[in-house]
Amino acid sequence: MKANGRPKNQCEFQSSSSYLVSPWCHSGLKRVFDILGAILLLVLLLPVIIAVALLVKLTSRGAVLFRQRRPGKNGREFTILKFRTMKDGRPHEGSAVTRPFDPRVTWFGRFMRRWKLDELPQLFNVIRGEMSFVGPRPLPTQHWEQPFMQEEATCVLSVRPGITSQATVKFRNEEELLAPFSSEQVEEVYMRAIMPVKMKMNLEYLQGANFISDLRIVLKTISRVFNPQEGKNDFIIRELLPLAKQKELLPVQERKEYLPAAEEAD
């Protein structure tokens, strides 16, 4: 996030945050594991990465990689990398949050999302020090601009964002959860019902993070990729999303244009 056009520095975030962050989140050992893990995976998955890149290029027009500036550690913006899952690079009208069968998503993009292959380029973000394997997911800037997000921002943006998180695991079927809502409602419902739960999970993780918790989240993420129906969010469907319909929605700021590949906010 930026203040008066400049990224906030670490002192500003730490001094204004009322939440404690585990020393593990800032430790050199966590960084070592990130670098070694990213290099190992890049070596092992290089044939898969090359194949996916070729298929993205061959199945739809546009750049192979989706790039978007997002706030990272200490609010400093970085360019997140993903394989492009949506049609070409021109702006498309619609929500920054995707729904099932979103017409902006290509057929191969759906396949990549199903197996989380679109996230593989973020291994380069990890090596560059912009991301970690485990940490709060980097959100589009407009989500952090919501007034109710400011208190959480001071804590969540004090650490490197992650490729996966507790919230990523819990909301593995997020697009299915948003399926009952219209394209006009989906982003408001996301901010009204889902985002507060994700922020609570992020804060809980940051307060108690350690090597074992990171390893557990990574293993759960792998399990959910291969077992997508495991741990479906029935409690969210039953309790949170109906409330979003019944109560007045949060005043999410209007945007005239959305990036074509805003991708899922997670």
C-alpha atoms as an extended CHARMM CRD file, in Angstrom:
* protein
*
       266  EXT
         1         1  MET       CA              0.0000000000        0.0000000000        0.0000000000  PROA      1               0.0000000000
         2         2  LYS       CA              1.1420000000        3.5040000000       -0.5690000000  PROA      2               0.0000000000
         3         3  ALA       CA              0.7930000000        6.6010000000        1.5360000000  PROA      3               0.0000000000
         4         4  ASN       CA              0.7780000000        9.8770000000       -0.4210000000  PROA      4               0.0000000000
         5         5  GLY       CA              2.1060000000        8.0030000000       -3.4270000000  PROA      5               0.0000000000
         6         6  ARG       CA              4.9650000000        6.3680000000       -1.4960000000  PROA      6               0.0000000000
         7         7  PRO       CA              5.0940000000        2.8550000000       -0.0350000000  PROA      7               0.0000000000
         8         8  LYS       CA              4.8150000000        2.7750000000        3.7500000000  PROA      8               0.0000000000
         9         9  ASN       CA              7.9940000000        1.6660000000        5.4170000000  PROA      9               0.0000000000
        10        10  GLN       CA              8.3750000000       -1.1290000000        7.9280000000  PROA      10              0.0000000000
        11        11  CYS       CA              8.3820000000        1.1550000000       10.9670000000  PROA      11              0.0000000000
        12        12  GLU       CA              5.0440000000        2.6780000000       10.0310000000  PROA      12              0.0000000000
        13        13  PHE       CA              3.4670000000       -0.7500000000        9.7450000000  PROA      13              0.0000000000
        14        14  GLN       CA              4.9190000000       -2.1110000000       12.9570000000  PROA      14              0.0000000000
        15        15  SER       CA              4.1280000000        0.9490000000       15.0360000000  PROA      15              0.0000000000
        16        16  SER       CA              0.5180000000        1.1690000000       13.8940000000  PROA      16              0.0000000000
        17        17  SER       CA             -0.3020000000       -2.5430000000       14.2070000000  PROA      17              0.0000000000
        18        18  SER       CA             -2.1420000000       -3.8060000000       17.2760000000  PROA      18              0.0000000000
        19        19  TYR       CA             -1.4090000000       -7.4540000000       16.3700000000  PROA      19              0.0000000000
        20        20  LEU       CA              1.6630000000       -9.4690000000       17.2690000000  PROA      20              0.0000000000
        21        21  VAL       CA              3.5200000000      -11.3480000000       14.5360000000  PROA      21              0.0000000000
        22        22  SER       CA              5.4880000000      -14.5250000000       15.2390000000  PROA      22              0.0000000000
        23        23  PRO       CA              9.2810000000      -14.0960000000       14.9000000000  PROA      23              0.0000000000
        24        24  TRP       CA              9.2240000000      -17.0350000000       12.4620000000  PROA      24              0.0000000000
        25        25  CYS       CA              7.5850000000      -14.8210000000        9.8250000000  PROA      25              0.0000000000
        26        26  HSD       CA             10.6570000000      -12.5710000000        9.7600000000  PROA      26              0.0000000000
        27        27  SER       CA             13.3060000000      -15.2110000000       10.4070000000  PROA      27              0.0000000000
        28        28  GLY       CA             16.2370000000      -15.9570000000        8.1610000000  PROA      28              0.0000000000
        29        29  LEU       CA             15.5260000000      -19.6790000000        8.5080000000  PROA      29              0.0000000000
        30        30  LYS       CA             12.0890000000      -19.2870000000        6.9110000000  PROA      30              0.0000000000
        31        31  ARG       CA             13.7450000000      -17.4160000000        4.0610000000  PROA      31              0.0000000000
        32        32  VAL       CA             16.3290000000      -20.1920000000        3.6140000000  PROA      32              0.0000000000
        33        33  PHE       CA             13.5750000000      -22.8100000000        3.3780000000  PROA      33              0.0000000000
        34        34  ASP       CA             11.7420000000      -20.6230000000        0.8500000000  PROA      34              0.0000000000
        35        35  ILE       CA             14.7700000000      -20.2750000000       -1.4130000000  PROA      35              0.0000000000
        36        36  LEU       CA             15.8010000000      -23.9420000000       -1.2500000000  PROA      36              0.0000000000
        37        37  GLY       CA             12.2120000000      -25.1240000000       -1.7630000000  PROA      37              0.0000000000
        38        38  ALA       CA             11.6330000000      -22.8050000000       -4.7230000000  PROA      38              0.0000000000
        39        39  ILE       CA             14.8650000000      -23.8280000000       -6.4520000000  PROA      39              0.0000000000
        40        40  LEU       CA             14.1310000000      -27.5180000000       -5.8960000000  PROA      40              0.0000000000
        41        41  LEU       CA             10.6050000000      -27.2210000000       -7.2690000000  PROA      41              0.0000000000
        42        42  LEU       CA             11.7530000000      -25.2070000000      -10.2760000000  PROA      42              0.0000000000
        43        43  VAL       CA             14.2430000000      -27.9480000000      -11.1430000000  PROA      43              0.0000000000
        44        44  LEU       CA             11.7290000000      -30.7710000000      -10.6380000000  PROA      44              0.0000000000
        45        45  LEU       CA              8.8260000000      -29.0160000000      -12.3510000000  PROA      45              0.0000000000
        46        46  LEU       CA             10.7350000000      -27.3830000000      -15.2080000000  PROA      46              0.0000000000
        47        47  PRO       CA              9.2340000000      -29.7350000000      -17.8650000000  PROA      47              0.0000000000
        48        48  VAL       CA              5.7310000000      -29.0060000000      -16.5080000000  PROA      48              0.0000000000
        49        49  ILE       CA              6.3610000000      -25.2460000000      -16.4910000000  PROA      49              0.0000000000
        50        50  ILE       CA              7.6100000000      -25.3040000000      -20.0970000000  PROA      50              0.0000000000
        51        51  ALA       CA              4.6510000000      -27.4280000000      -21.2250000000  PROA      51              0.0000000000
        52        52  VAL       CA              2.1200000000      -25.1610000000      -19.5010000000  PROA      52              0.0000000000
        53        53  ALA       CA              3.7220000000      -22.0460000000      -20.9940000000  PROA      53              0.0000000000
        54        54  LEU       CA              3.5250000000      -23.5320000000      -24.4930000000  PROA      54              0.0000000000
        55        55  LEU       CA             -0.1150000000      -24.5530000000      -24.0470000000  PROA      55              0.0000000000
        56        56  VAL       CA             -1.0820000000      -21.1030000000      -22.7820000000  PROA      56              0.0000000000
        57        57  LYS       CA              0.4870000000      -19.5850000000      -25.8960000000  PROA      57              0.0000000000
        58        58  LEU       CA             -1.0740000000      -22.1070000000      -28.2620000000  PROA      58              0.0000000000
        59        59  THR       CA             -4.6080000000      -22.1060000000      -26.8430000000  PROA      59              0.0000000000
        60        60  SER       CA             -5.3190000000      -18.3620000000      -26.6760000000  PROA      60              0.0000000000
        61        61  ARG       CA             -3.9450000000      -15.0290000000      -27.8330000000  PROA      61              0.0000000000
        62        62  GLY       CA             -2.0070000000      -12.8890000000      -25.4370000000  PROA      62              0.0000000000
        63        63  ALA       CA              0.9810000000      -12.9840000000      -23.1330000000  PROA      63              0.0000000000
        64        64  VAL       CA              1.9320000000      -16.2430000000      -21.4470000000  PROA      64              0.0000000000
        65        65  LEU       CA              2.2900000000      -14.6050000000      -18.0540000000  PROA      65              0.0000000000
        66        66  PHE       CA             -0.2160000000      -12.4960000000      -16.1700000000  PROA      66              0.0000000000
        67        67  ARG       CA              1.4750000000       -9.6740000000      -14.2840000000  PROA      67              0.0000000000
        68        68  GLN       CA             -0.1500000000       -7.4040000000      -11.7500000000  PROA      68              0.0000000000
        69        69  ARG       CA              1.1990000000       -4.9640000000       -9.2080000000  PROA      69              0.0000000000
        70        70  ARG       CA              0.0990000000       -5.8700000000       -5.6780000000  PROA      70              0.0000000000
        71        71  PRO       CA              1.1000000000       -4.6830000000       -2.1970000000  PROA      71              0.0000000000
        72        72  GLY       CA              3.6560000000       -6.9720000000       -0.5880000000  PROA      72              0.0000000000
        73        73  LYS       CA              5.8480000000       -6.8400000000        2.4940000000  PROA      73              0.0000000000
        74        74  ASN       CA              5.7060000000       -3.4380000000        4.2220000000  PROA      74              0.0000000000
        75        75  GLY       CA              3.1840000000       -2.3670000000        1.6080000000  PROA      75              0.0000000000
        76        76  ARG       CA              5.7890000000       -2.1640000000       -1.1440000000  PROA      76              0.0000000000
        77        77  GLU       CA              4.2530000000       -3.1280000000       -4.4480000000  PROA      77              0.0000000000
        78        78  PHE       CA              5.7060000000       -6.0010000000       -6.4640000000  PROA      78              0.0000000000
        79        79  THR       CA              4.7150000000       -7.7070000000       -9.6890000000  PROA      79              0.0000000000
        80        80  ILE       CA              2.9580000000      -10.9930000000       -9.0070000000  PROA      80              0.0000000000
        81        81  LEU       CA              3.4360000000      -13.6260000000      -11.7120000000  PROA      81              0.0000000000
        82        82  LYS       CA              0.9030000000      -16.1990000000      -12.8400000000  PROA      82              0.0000000000
        83        83  PHE       CA              0.2190000000      -18.1120000000      -16.0110000000  PROA      83              0.0000000000
        84        84  ARG       CA             -2.5450000000      -16.2370000000      -17.8030000000  PROA      84              0.0000000000
        85        85  THR       CA             -5.9020000000      -17.9830000000      -17.4070000000  PROA      85              0.0000000000
        86        86  MET       CA             -8.1320000000      -15.3550000000      -19.0310000000  PROA      86              0.0000000000
        87        87  LYS       CA             -8.6550000000      -14.1310000000      -22.5650000000  PROA      87              0.0000000000
        88        88  ASP       CA             -6.0630000000      -11.7630000000      -24.0600000000  PROA      88              0.0000000000
        89        89  GLY       CA             -4.7360000000       -8.7180000000      -22.2250000000  PROA      89              0.0000000000
        90        90  ARG       CA             -7.4240000000       -6.1370000000      -22.8240000000  PROA      90              0.0000000000
        91        91  PRO       CA             -9.6540000000       -4.8560000000      -20.0150000000  PROA      91              0.0000000000
        92        92  HSD       CA            -12.8860000000       -6.7710000000      -19.5800000000  PROA      92              0.0000000000
        93        93  GLU       CA            -15.8550000000       -5.4550000000      -17.6960000000  PROA      93              0.0000000000
        94        94  GLY       CA            -16.7430000000       -7.5410000000      -14.6720000000  PROA      94              0.0000000000
        95        95  SER       CA            -15.7880000000       -8.4190000000      -11.1480000000  PROA      95              0.0000000000
        96        96  ALA       CA            -12.2100000000       -8.7630000000       -9.9700000000  PROA      96              0.0000000000
        97        97  VAL       CA            -13.3930000000      -12.0200000000       -8.3620000000  PROA      97              0.0000000000
        98        98  THR       CA            -14.1000000000      -14.9510000000      -10.6660000000  PROA      98              0.0000000000
        99        99  ARG       CA            -17.1110000000      -17.2700000000      -10.6170000000  PROA      99              0.0000000000
       100       100  PRO       CA            -17.5980000000      -20.7830000000      -12.0670000000  PROA      100             0.0000000000
       101       101  PHE       CA            -17.7840000000      -20.7540000000      -15.8580000000  PROA      101             0.0000000000
       102       102  ASP       CA            -16.6300000000      -17.1410000000      -15.9800000000  PROA      102             0.0000000000
       103       103  PRO       CA            -16.5880000000      -16.3220000000      -19.7200000000  PROA      103             0.0000000000
       104       104  ARG       CA            -13.2920000000      -14.4880000000      -19.3380000000  PROA      104             0.0000000000
       105       105  VAL       CA            -11.4970000000      -17.7260000000      -18.3890000000  PROA      105             0.0000000000
       106       106  THR       CA            -10.1470000000      -19.8950000000      -21.2150000000  PROA      106             0.0000000000
       107       107  TRP       CA            -10.7400000000      -23.6500000000      -21.2780000000  PROA      107             0.0000000000
       108       108  PHE       CA             -7.0820000000      -24.2910000000      -20.5260000000  PROA      108             0.0000000000
       109       109  GLY       CA             -7.2430000000      -21.5860000000      -17.8670000000  PROA      109             0.0000000000
       110       110  ARG       CA             -9.9400000000      -23.6090000000      -16.0770000000  PROA      110             0.0000000000
       111       111  PHE       CA             -7.6990000000      -26.6540000000      -16.1960000000  PROA      111             0.0000000000
       112       112  MET       CA             -4.8010000000      -24.6730000000      -14.7290000000  PROA      112             0.0000000000
       113       113  ARG       CA             -6.9820000000      -23.2710000000      -11.9650000000  PROA      113             0.0000000000
       114       114  ARG       CA             -8.2490000000      -26.7410000000      -11.1380000000  PROA      114             0.0000000000
       115       115  TRP       CA             -4.6880000000      -27.9970000000      -10.5740000000  PROA      115             0.0000000000
       116       116  LYS       CA             -3.2360000000      -24.6310000000       -9.4170000000  PROA      116             0.0000000000
       117       117  LEU       CA             -0.7460000000      -24.7070000000      -12.2950000000  PROA      117             0.0000000000
       118       118  ASP       CA             -1.2580000000      -20.9870000000      -12.8690000000  PROA      118             0.0000000000
       119       119  GLU       CA              0.5200000000      -20.3130000000       -9.5610000000  PROA      119             0.0000000000
       120       120  LEU       CA              3.8320000000      -21.9520000000      -10.5940000000  PROA      120             0.0000000000
       121       121  PRO       CA              5.5160000000      -18.7130000000      -11.8070000000  PROA      121             0.0000000000
       122       122  GLN       CA              5.2480000000      -17.3950000000       -8.2480000000  PROA      122             0.0000000000
       123       123  LEU       CA              8.2590000000      -19.5920000000       -7.4620000000  PROA      123             0.0000000000
       124       124  PHE       CA             10.2570000000      -16.7950000000       -9.1230000000  PROA      124             0.0000000000
       125       125  ASN       CA              8.5620000000      -14.2860000000       -6.7960000000  PROA      125             0.0000000000
       126       126  VAL       CA              9.7620000000      -16.4330000000       -3.8930000000  PROA      126             0.0000000000
       127       127  ILE       CA             13.3620000000      -16.5270000000       -5.1420000000  PROA      127             0.0000000000
       128       128  ARG       CA             13.3360000000      -12.7510000000       -5.6550000000  PROA      128             0.0000000000
       129       129  GLY       CA             12.2830000000      -12.2800000000       -2.0310000000  PROA      129             0.0000000000
       130       130  GLU       CA              8.8570000000      -10.8520000000       -2.8710000000  PROA      130             0.0000000000
       131       131  MET       CA              6.8630000000      -13.8350000000       -1.6070000000  PROA      131             0.0000000000
       132       132  SER       CA              7.1060000000      -16.8090000000        0.7280000000  PROA      132             0.0000000000
       133       133  PHE       CA              5.7240000000      -20.3210000000        0.3780000000  PROA      133             0.0000000000
       134       134  VAL       CA              3.3070000000      -19.7560000000        3.2620000000  PROA      134             0.0000000000
       135       135  GLY       CA              1.7800000000      -16.4260000000        4.1930000000  PROA      135             0.0000000000
       136       136  PRO       CA             -1.2760000000      -14.2520000000        3.5760000000  PROA      136             0.0000000000
       137       137  ARG       CA             -2.1800000000      -14.2300000000       -0.1020000000  PROA      137             0.0000000000
       138       138  PRO       CA             -1.3530000000      -10.9490000000       -1.9060000000  PROA      138             0.0000000000
       139       139  LEU       CA             -4.6040000000       -9.1250000000       -2.6190000000  PROA      139             0.0000000000
       140       140  PRO       CA             -5.3610000000       -6.7140000000       -5.4610000000  PROA      140             0.0000000000
       141       141  THR       CA             -4.7350000000       -3.1330000000       -4.3560000000  PROA      141             0.0000000000
       142       142  GLN       CA             -8.3960000000       -2.1120000000       -4.4970000000  PROA      142             0.0000000000
       143       143  HSD       CA             -9.2760000000       -4.6320000000       -1.7910000000  PROA      143             0.0000000000
       144       144  TRP       CA             -6.8200000000       -3.0440000000        0.6360000000  PROA      144             0.0000000000
       145       145  GLU       CA             -8.3440000000        0.3610000000       -0.0660000000  PROA      145             0.0000000000
       146       146  GLN       CA            -11.5810000000       -0.6090000000        1.6770000000  PROA      146             0.0000000000
       147       147  PRO       CA            -11.8630000000        1.2400000000        5.0310000000  PROA      147             0.0000000000
       148       148  PHE       CA            -12.6760000000       -1.8940000000        7.0380000000  PROA      148             0.0000000000
       149       149  MET       CA             -9.4080000000       -3.5170000000        5.8450000000  PROA      149             0.0000000000
       150       150  GLN       CA             -7.0730000000       -0.8800000000        7.2320000000  PROA      150             0.0000000000
       151       151  GLU       CA             -6.5630000000       -2.3490000000       10.7080000000  PROA      151             0.0000000000
       152       152  GLU       CA             -5.7050000000       -5.8020000000        9.3330000000  PROA      152             0.0000000000
       153       153  ALA       CA             -3.4710000000       -4.2490000000        6.6710000000  PROA      153             0.0000000000
       154       154  THR       CA             -0.9510000000       -2.9980000000        9.2120000000  PROA      154             0.0000000000
       155       155  CYS       CA             -0.2960000000       -6.5730000000       10.3540000000  PROA      155             0.0000000000
       156       156  VAL       CA             -0.8280000000       -8.6200000000        7.1990000000  PROA      156             0.0000000000
       157       157  LEU       CA              1.3050000000       -6.3140000000        5.0610000000  PROA      157             0.0000000000
       158       158  SER       CA              4.1950000000       -6.4510000000        7.5350000000  PROA      158             0.0000000000
       159       159  VAL       CA              5.2550000000       -9.8770000000        6.1720000000  PROA      159             0.0000000000
       160       160  ARG       CA              5.9290000000      -11.4140000000        2.7870000000  PROA      160             0.0000000000
       161       161  PRO       CA              2.7400000000      -12.6680000000        1.1090000000  PROA      161             0.0000000000
       162       162  GLY       CA              2.5280000000      -16.3880000000        0.4300000000  PROA      162             0.0000000000
       163       163  ILE       CA              1.7920000000      -18.7850000000       -2.4020000000  PROA      163             0.0000000000
       164       164  THR       CA             -0.5320000000      -20.6200000000       -0.0230000000  PROA      164             0.0000000000
       165       165  SER       CA             -2.1530000000      -19.9840000000        3.3570000000  PROA      165             0.0000000000
       166       166  GLN       CA             -4.7330000000      -21.3220000000        5.7870000000  PROA      166             0.0000000000
       167       167  ALA       CA             -7.3530000000      -19.3190000000        3.9170000000  PROA      167             0.0000000000
       168       168  THR       CA             -6.2360000000      -20.7980000000        0.5900000000  PROA      168             0.0000000000
       169       169  VAL       CA             -6.7540000000      -24.2930000000        1.9620000000  PROA      169             0.0000000000
       170       170  LYS       CA            -10.1030000000      -23.5150000000        3.5770000000  PROA      170             0.0000000000
       171       171  PHE       CA            -11.5140000000      -21.6910000000        0.5680000000  PROA      171             0.0000000000
       172       172  ARG       CA            -10.2850000000      -24.1660000000       -2.0450000000  PROA      172             0.0000000000
       173       173  ASN       CA            -13.7700000000      -24.1480000000       -3.6440000000  PROA      173             0.0000000000
       174       174  GLU       CA            -14.2780000000      -20.4010000000       -3.4510000000  PROA      174             0.0000000000
       175       175  GLU       CA            -15.6590000000      -20.0450000000       -6.9690000000  PROA      175             0.0000000000
       176       176  GLU       CA            -18.3430000000      -22.6270000000       -6.1740000000  PROA      176             0.0000000000
       177       177  LEU       CA            -19.3050000000      -20.6660000000       -3.0620000000  PROA      177             0.0000000000
       178       178  LEU       CA            -19.8900000000      -17.5600000000       -5.1560000000  PROA      178             0.0000000000
       179       179  ALA       CA            -21.8260000000      -19.3810000000       -7.8760000000  PROA      179             0.0000000000
       180       180  PRO       CA            -25.3260000000      -18.5150000000       -6.4890000000  PROA      180             0.0000000000
       181       181  PHE       CA            -24.6470000000      -14.7870000000       -6.8110000000  PROA      181             0.0000000000
       182       182  SER       CA            -24.9550000000      -12.5940000000       -9.8820000000  PROA      182             0.0000000000
       183       183  SER       CA            -21.9350000000      -10.9730000000      -11.4800000000  PROA      183             0.0000000000
       184       184  GLU       CA            -23.1020000000       -7.6660000000       -9.9780000000  PROA      184             0.0000000000
       185       185  GLN       CA            -23.2010000000       -9.1190000000       -6.4500000000  PROA      185             0.0000000000
       186       186  VAL       CA            -20.1490000000      -11.3540000000       -6.4220000000  PROA      186             0.0000000000
       187       187  GLU       CA            -17.4630000000       -8.8540000000       -5.4150000000  PROA      187             0.0000000000
       188       188  GLU       CA            -19.6220000000       -7.2500000000       -2.7270000000  PROA      188             0.0000000000
       189       189  VAL       CA            -20.4630000000      -10.6700000000       -1.3080000000  PROA      189             0.0000000000
       190       190  TYR       CA            -16.7960000000      -11.6220000000       -1.4100000000  PROA      190             0.0000000000
       191       191  MET       CA            -15.8330000000       -8.5400000000        0.5880000000  PROA      191             0.0000000000
       192       192  ARG       CA            -18.8540000000       -8.8120000000        2.8890000000  PROA      192             0.0000000000
       193       193  ALA       CA            -18.7560000000      -12.4930000000        3.8140000000  PROA      193             0.0000000000
       194       194  ILE       CA            -15.5130000000      -14.1480000000        2.7440000000  PROA      194             0.0000000000
       195       195  MET       CA            -12.8100000000      -11.5280000000        3.1760000000  PROA      195             0.0000000000
       196       196  PRO       CA            -13.3730000000      -10.9930000000        6.9470000000  PROA      196             0.0000000000
       197       197  VAL       CA            -13.0030000000      -14.7450000000        7.5360000000  PROA      197             0.0000000000
       198       198  LYS       CA             -9.8120000000      -14.8420000000        5.4650000000  PROA      198             0.0000000000
       199       199  MET       CA             -8.3770000000      -11.9070000000        7.3800000000  PROA      199             0.0000000000
       200       200  LYS       CA             -9.1390000000      -13.6150000000       10.7010000000  PROA      200             0.0000000000
       201       201  MET       CA             -7.3410000000      -16.7480000000        9.4850000000  PROA      201             0.0000000000
       202       202  ASN       CA             -4.3700000000      -14.6660000000        8.3340000000  PROA      202             0.0000000000
       203       203  LEU       CA             -4.0580000000      -12.9640000000       11.7150000000  PROA      203             0.0000000000
       204       204  GLU       CA             -4.2950000000      -16.2890000000       13.5550000000  PROA      204             0.0000000000
       205       205  TYR       CA             -1.5560000000      -17.7250000000       11.3420000000  PROA      205             0.0000000000
       206       206  LEU       CA              0.7400000000      -14.7270000000       11.8140000000  PROA      206             0.0000000000
       207       207  GLN       CA              0.4420000000      -14.8630000000       15.5990000000  PROA      207             0.0000000000
       208       208  GLY       CA              1.3540000000      -18.5480000000       15.8870000000  PROA      208             0.0000000000
       209       209  ALA       CA              3.4170000000      -19.2880000000       12.7670000000  PROA      209             0.0000000000
       210       210  ASN       CA              6.3450000000      -21.6890000000       12.9760000000  PROA      210             0.0000000000
       211       211  PHE       CA              8.0660000000      -24.2760000000       10.7900000000  PROA      211             0.0000000000
       212       212  ILE       CA              5.5820000000      -27.0180000000       11.7070000000  PROA      212             0.0000000000
       213       213  SER       CA              2.5460000000      -24.8660000000       10.9200000000  PROA      213             0.0000000000
       214       214  ASP       CA              4.0460000000      -23.8930000000        7.5490000000  PROA      214             0.0000000000
       215       215  LEU       CA              4.7750000000      -27.5290000000        6.7200000000  PROA      215             0.0000000000
       216       216  ARG       CA              1.2390000000      -28.4960000000        7.7180000000  PROA      216             0.0000000000
       217       217  ILE       CA             -0.2720000000      -25.8180000000        5.4540000000  PROA      217             0.0000000000
       218       218  VAL       CA              1.8930000000      -26.8910000000        2.5020000000  PROA      218             0.0000000000
       219       219  LEU       CA              0.8530000000      -30.5450000000        2.9310000000  PROA      219             0.0000000000
       220       220  LYS       CA             -2.8240000000      -29.5890000000        3.2500000000  PROA      220             0.0000000000
       221       221  THR       CA             -2.5460000000      -27.4910000000        0.1040000000  PROA      221             0.0000000000
       222       222  ILE       CA             -1.1570000000      -30.4410000000       -1.8540000000  PROA      222             0.0000000000
       223       223  SER       CA             -3.9020000000      -32.6820000000       -0.4430000000  PROA      223             0.0000000000
       224       224  ARG       CA             -6.6520000000      -30.2510000000       -1.4620000000  PROA      224             0.0000000000
       225       225  VAL       CA             -5.2980000000      -29.9540000000       -5.0000000000  PROA      225             0.0000000000
       226       226  PHE       CA             -5.6720000000      -33.7030000000       -5.4940000000  PROA      226             0.0000000000
       227       227  ASN       CA             -8.8400000000      -33.9770000000       -3.3660000000  PROA      227             0.0000000000
       228       228  PRO       CA            -10.8340000000      -30.8270000000       -4.1950000000  PROA      228             0.0000000000
       229       229  GLN       CA            -13.9920000000      -32.0200000000       -2.4380000000  PROA      229             0.0000000000
       230       230  GLU       CA            -12.1510000000      -32.5940000000        0.8410000000  PROA      230             0.0000000000
       231       231  GLY       CA            -13.1940000000      -30.1690000000        3.5550000000  PROA      231             0.0000000000
       232       232  LYS       CA            -15.7460000000      -28.3040000000        1.4740000000  PROA      232             0.0000000000
       233       233  ASN       CA            -16.9220000000      -25.0560000000        3.0210000000  PROA      233             0.0000000000
       234       234  ASP       CA            -20.3850000000      -26.1180000000        4.1300000000  PROA      234             0.0000000000
       235       235  PHE       CA            -20.2610000000      -23.8460000000        7.1780000000  PROA      235             0.0000000000
       236       236  ILE       CA            -19.5670000000      -20.8740000000        4.9200000000  PROA      236             0.0000000000
       237       237  ILE       CA            -22.4780000000      -21.7240000000        2.6390000000  PROA      237             0.0000000000
       238       238  ARG       CA            -24.8180000000      -22.3150000000        5.5710000000  PROA      238             0.0000000000
       239       239  GLU       CA            -23.9160000000      -19.3530000000        7.7570000000  PROA      239             0.0000000000
       240       240  LEU       CA            -21.9920000000      -16.5930000000        6.0240000000  PROA      240             0.0000000000
       241       241  LEU       CA            -23.2020000000      -16.3420000000        2.4550000000  PROA      241             0.0000000000
       242       242  PRO       CA            -26.9490000000      -16.3290000000        3.3030000000  PROA      242             0.0000000000
       243       243  LEU       CA            -26.2460000000      -13.4030000000        5.6410000000  PROA      243             0.0000000000
       244       244  ALA       CA            -24.7010000000      -11.5200000000        2.7620000000  PROA      244             0.0000000000
       245       245  LYS       CA            -28.0160000000      -11.7720000000        0.9290000000  PROA      245             0.0000000000
       246       246  GLN       CA            -30.1350000000      -10.8000000000        3.9070000000  PROA      246             0.0000000000
       247       247  LYS       CA            -28.1050000000       -7.8650000000        5.2170000000  PROA      247             0.0000000000
       248       248  GLU       CA            -26.9840000000       -4.6640000000        3.6100000000  PROA      248             0.0000000000
       249       249  LEU       CA            -23.7800000000       -5.2250000000        1.6580000000  PROA      249             0.0000000000
       250       250  LEU       CA            -20.6130000000       -3.3310000000        2.4520000000  PROA      250             0.0000000000
       251       251  PRO       CA            -20.0480000000       -0.1960000000        0.3690000000  PROA      251             0.0000000000
       252       252  VAL       CA            -17.3300000000       -1.6620000000       -1.8310000000  PROA      252             0.0000000000
       253       253  GLN       CA            -15.7550000000        1.0720000000       -3.9010000000  PROA      253             0.0000000000
       254       254  GLU       CA            -16.9470000000        1.1590000000       -7.4950000000  PROA      254             0.0000000000
       255       255  ARG       CA            -14.4770000000        0.6120000000      -10.2980000000  PROA      255             0.0000000000
       256       256  LYS       CA            -15.1490000000        1.5000000000      -13.9160000000  PROA      256             0.0000000000
       257       257  GLU       CA            -12.7250000000       -1.0680000000      -15.2270000000  PROA      257             0.0000000000
       258       258  TYR       CA            -11.3550000000       -4.4030000000      -14.0720000000  PROA      258             0.0000000000
       259       259  LEU       CA             -8.2050000000       -6.0850000000      -15.2200000000  PROA      259             0.0000000000
       260       260  PRO       CA             -8.9820000000       -9.0730000000      -17.4410000000  PROA      260             0.0000000000
       261       261  ALA       CA             -6.8800000000      -11.3090000000      -15.2880000000  PROA      261             0.0000000000
       262       262  ALA       CA             -7.6720000000      -10.0160000000      -11.8490000000  PROA      262             0.0000000000
       263       263  GLU       CA             -7.6920000000      -13.7720000000      -11.1840000000  PROA      263             0.0000000000
       264       264  GLU       CA             -9.1940000000      -15.1280000000       -8.0110000000  PROA      264             0.0000000000
       265       265  ALA       CA             -8.4440000000      -12.7380000000       -5.1800000000  PROA      265             0.0000000000
       266       266  ASP       CA             -6.9560000000      -15.5360000000       -3.1100000000  PROA      266             0.0000000000
